């Protein structure tokens, strides 16, 4: 009966490779070379892990800071005459209900100037309030606190601006808001807080104040009030208008019919003329349709004590520069942008963080090239080290190869034997490199051992972000390249002639 030896012979190269890498390797004079090659592979893998974790961590930290100043996606008005949006709860609910959206907040910004006794700096003034995004600012506070509704004369500026303006916490400073009906309006505020993110380009540009100041000074809407005199006369007062406005007086009579009144202008008007009416409504609106000011309303209602005024509180309260949208997954920015845009009213648009700061993200993208160069160099060095080591191993085992060939082993089996021996060495190097690399990055992630100068690097410690899928993919590709490259030096074993090898041994 003929025995099937195909299975045995197919595993023979691996078994011999395992024996050569095991007990026999300890007595081999090529052992130091193998150890050096293993160390080289391990060092390369450790550097690949560290480089990818640091670069991805740096990209993530800087991106989060940029997003903290401006969000992933901003919703803006595309109307050149009305560069603000009307706060719309329906739109907010529509956007926040999307799976990819984490949160949505109104934002309020104006260009401005900050003036101290000696210095004047151009800044972006951003409003903060109960509904605005403040997480980044609160996490970056060094001194003081974020302004609240009870501290409406307070502002927060960066440590960089504080030094440039030669100010201290509690100092008074004048902020000029540029724009609105009057062009430029000053507001004296108190330095109530100091923040520092390390992103100096943004730290030197952003100042935070209560949102109500921006809403009022931006000229996004009129504010109407009615003063009722002791003689029962109603006189309209208007704030926030630099151009003529019109006054529309309407009454609601005893049978709940709306009746236009013959009153013209701000008054005063005699309320005795509307005796018996349920209410009087005043709408103050810009006289010109093209003006960017929104109308405001005041209601007058009779009571036992006489007529009382109930103002809406100013149309500016319901306006904002736009909305800030924060996403759960930054990688789907383009898809999320299209979905949000489709949910917006006519005349509204979107702008992604990539469009807000293209130069910053172009630079961050170029950092990937550094990682790719490091990976390429480490793989090349590993291949060179392993090629040298394998050639030395083949040279040492030359007589053994001759004997194996004399006993009937084919050239292909000899080649595979040395190939598998090289693969085992590479695998050992990868294992050691992973242990060292992950130990180093986890140590840095947990302790922040290596410190940095934020003025030069934007962050105060070396940031770490471990992307296991990315590292696994890179290591798999590197392993395949290194292993495939070993066929070339292993091919040298095929040129060994049994007679010459055995003669050399004798």
Beta strands, then each sheet from edge to edge (+ up, - down):
strand 1: 73-77
strand 2: 85-86
strand 3: 101-107
strand 4: 109-115
strand 5: 120-128
strand 6: 141-144
strand 7: 154-158
strand 8: 172-178
strand 9: 184-195
strand 10: 206-210
strand 11: 223-228
strand 12: 233-239
strand 13: 245-252
strand 14: 258-260
strand 15: 269-270
strand 16: 279-286
strand 17: 296-303
strand 18: 306-311
strand 19: 319-320
strand 20: 322-327
strand 21: 348-352
sheet 1: 3+ 20- 1+ 21-
sheet 2: 2+ 19-
sheet 3: 6+ 9- 7- 10+ 5+ 4- 8+
sheet 4: 11+ 12- 15+
sheet 5: 14+ 13- 16+ 17- 18+
end
